[in-house]
Amino acid sequence: MIKLYKNLLCHSTPPKTMVDDDELERIMMRSAIIAMIIGVIVAAYLIWVMAQESYSALYIYPESYSNYVNPGDVVKFRYGVKSYETRETTYTLRIYLGNKLIKVKRFKLKPGEVWEENESIKLPKNIEFPTKVMLVLYANNRTYEVHFWLKEKPQ
């Protein structure tokens, strides 16, 4: 029995502890392919995130005002801002009559939100026509502008 046991020990192959060259090459090849796939996925995601269009829309309802007015009249109009930004945005809106700053408003909108408001401007008695009513919106280092012209009402 002891002889048989010694015989088995002497003729058995040692356990495989080292990885042979072919196996190592296959592991490295698979690792390289997986790393490339992950790299392509990450790059595609970053390009997609950066390509998301981010902007705001500033508009005036054309039916909300009249272009023909008299000095001293009150000009009324309705304007709006819609956020197509990718995150909450702080806005600064400046309203001008000609070159004169009339009002400044600040507000925040989340993506997809809309801010609409009616506005009134009292025209001075000494106004010169034609003159421009201009809204200038500042958001995320970008400027948006809309305007309409006022002319004197024919007598």
C-alpha positions as CSV (number, residue, x, y, z in Angstrom):
1,M,0.0,0.0,0.0
2,I,2.8,2.4,0.8
3,K,4.5,1.4,-2.4
4,L,1.4,2.3,-4.3
5,Y,1.1,5.6,-2.6
6,K,4.7,6.5,-3.4
7,N,4.2,5.4,-7.0
8,L,1.2,7.8,-7.3
9,L,3.1,10.7,-5.8
10,C,6.1,10.2,-8.1
11,H,4.1,9.9,-11.4
12,S,1.4,12.6,-10.8
13,T,1.7,15.9,-12.6
14,P,2.2,19.0,-10.5
15,P,-0.8,21.4,-10.3
16,K,-0.8,24.1,-13.0
17,T,0.1,27.4,-11.4
18,M,1.6,29.4,-14.2
19,V,-0.3,30.8,-17.2
20,D,1.2,29.8,-20.5
21,D,1.9,32.4,-23.2
22,D,-1.1,31.6,-25.3
23,E,-3.5,32.0,-22.4
24,L,-1.8,35.3,-21.4
25,E,-2.1,36.6,-25.0
26,R,-5.8,35.8,-25.1
27,I,-6.4,37.6,-21.7
28,M,-4.6,40.7,-22.9
29,M,-6.5,40.7,-26.2
30,R,-9.8,40.4,-24.5
31,S,-8.8,43.1,-22.0
32,A,-7.8,45.5,-24.9
33,I,-11.1,44.9,-26.7
34,I,-13.1,45.5,-23.6
35,A,-11.1,48.7,-22.9
36,M,-11.7,49.9,-26.4
37,I,-15.5,49.3,-26.2
38,I,-15.7,51.1,-22.9
39,G,-13.7,54.0,-24.4
40,V,-16.0,54.3,-27.4
41,I,-19.1,54.2,-25.2
42,V,-17.7,56.9,-22.9
43,A,-16.6,59.1,-25.8
44,A,-20.0,58.7,-27.5
45,Y,-21.8,59.7,-24.2
46,L,-19.6,62.8,-23.8
47,I,-20.2,63.9,-27.4
48,W,-23.9,63.4,-26.9
49,V,-24.0,65.4,-23.7
50,M,-22.0,68.3,-25.3
51,A,-24.1,68.2,-28.4
52,Q,-27.3,68.8,-26.5
53,E,-28.7,72.1,-27.8
54,S,-29.1,74.6,-25.0
55,Y,-30.8,77.9,-25.7
56,S,-33.7,80.2,-24.7
57,A,-36.4,81.7,-26.7
58,L,-37.4,85.4,-26.3
59,Y,-40.6,86.5,-28.1
60,I,-43.2,89.3,-28.3
61,Y,-46.8,88.5,-29.2
62,P,-47.3,90.7,-32.4
63,E,-51.1,91.0,-31.8
64,S,-50.4,92.5,-28.3
65,Y,-49.2,95.9,-29.4
66,S,-49.9,98.6,-31.9
67,N,-47.1,100.2,-34.0
68,Y,-49.0,103.5,-34.3
69,V,-49.1,105.7,-31.2
70,N,-49.2,109.3,-30.1
71,P,-46.7,111.0,-27.7
72,G,-47.8,110.4,-24.1
73,D,-49.7,107.2,-24.9
74,V,-49.2,104.0,-22.9
75,V,-47.7,101.2,-25.1
76,K,-48.8,97.7,-23.9
77,F,-47.4,94.4,-25.1
78,R,-47.0,90.8,-24.0
79,Y,-43.6,89.0,-24.1
80,G,-42.3,85.6,-23.1
81,V,-39.2,83.6,-22.5
82,K,-39.1,79.8,-22.8
83,S,-36.1,77.9,-21.5
84,Y,-34.6,75.2,-23.6
85,E,-31.5,75.1,-21.4
86,T,-30.2,71.9,-19.9
87,R,-30.3,73.2,-16.3
88,E,-32.0,75.9,-14.3
89,T,-31.0,79.3,-15.6
90,T,-31.0,82.8,-14.2
91,Y,-32.2,85.5,-16.7
92,T,-31.7,89.2,-16.8
93,L,-34.2,91.1,-19.0
94,R,-33.7,94.7,-20.0
95,I,-36.4,96.7,-21.7
96,Y,-35.5,99.8,-23.7
97,L,-37.4,102.6,-25.3
98,G,-35.1,103.9,-28.0
99,N,-31.7,104.0,-26.3
100,K,-33.1,104.6,-22.8
101,L,-33.2,101.7,-20.3
102,I,-36.8,101.5,-18.9
103,K,-36.8,98.4,-16.7
104,V,-34.6,95.5,-15.6
105,K,-36.1,92.2,-14.4
106,R,-34.4,89.1,-13.1
107,F,-35.9,85.6,-12.9
108,K,-35.0,81.9,-13.0
109,L,-36.5,79.2,-15.2
110,K,-36.0,75.4,-15.2
111,P,-35.7,73.5,-18.5
112,G,-39.0,73.7,-20.4
113,E,-40.5,76.4,-18.2
114,V,-42.1,79.6,-19.7
115,W,-42.2,83.1,-18.3
116,E,-44.8,85.4,-19.9
117,E,-45.8,88.9,-18.8
118,N,-47.7,91.9,-19.9
119,E,-45.7,95.1,-20.0
120,S,-46.7,98.8,-20.2
121,I,-44.5,101.7,-21.1
122,K,-45.7,105.4,-20.8
123,L,-44.3,107.3,-23.8
124,P,-42.8,110.8,-23.0
125,K,-44.6,113.8,-24.6
126,N,-41.3,114.8,-26.4
127,I,-40.7,111.4,-28.0
128,E,-39.3,111.3,-31.5
129,F,-40.6,108.8,-34.0
130,P,-39.8,106.2,-35.2
131,T,-38.5,104.7,-32.0
132,K,-37.7,101.1,-31.1
133,V,-39.1,99.1,-28.1
134,M,-36.4,96.5,-27.5
135,L,-36.1,93.6,-25.1
136,V,-32.6,92.2,-24.4
137,L,-32.3,89.0,-22.5
138,Y,-29.0,87.7,-20.9
139,A,-28.6,84.1,-20.0
140,N,-25.5,81.8,-19.8
141,N,-23.2,84.3,-21.5
142,R,-25.6,84.6,-24.4
143,T,-27.7,87.6,-25.5
144,Y,-31.1,87.4,-27.1
145,E,-32.9,90.5,-28.5
146,V,-36.4,91.2,-30.0
147,H,-37.9,94.6,-30.8
148,F,-40.7,96.4,-32.5
149,W,-41.0,99.9,-33.9
150,L,-43.3,102.7,-32.9
151,K,-44.5,105.2,-35.4
152,E,-46.6,108.3,-34.9
153,K,-50.3,107.7,-35.4
154,P,-51.5,109.5,-38.6
155,Q,-53.7,112.5,-37.8
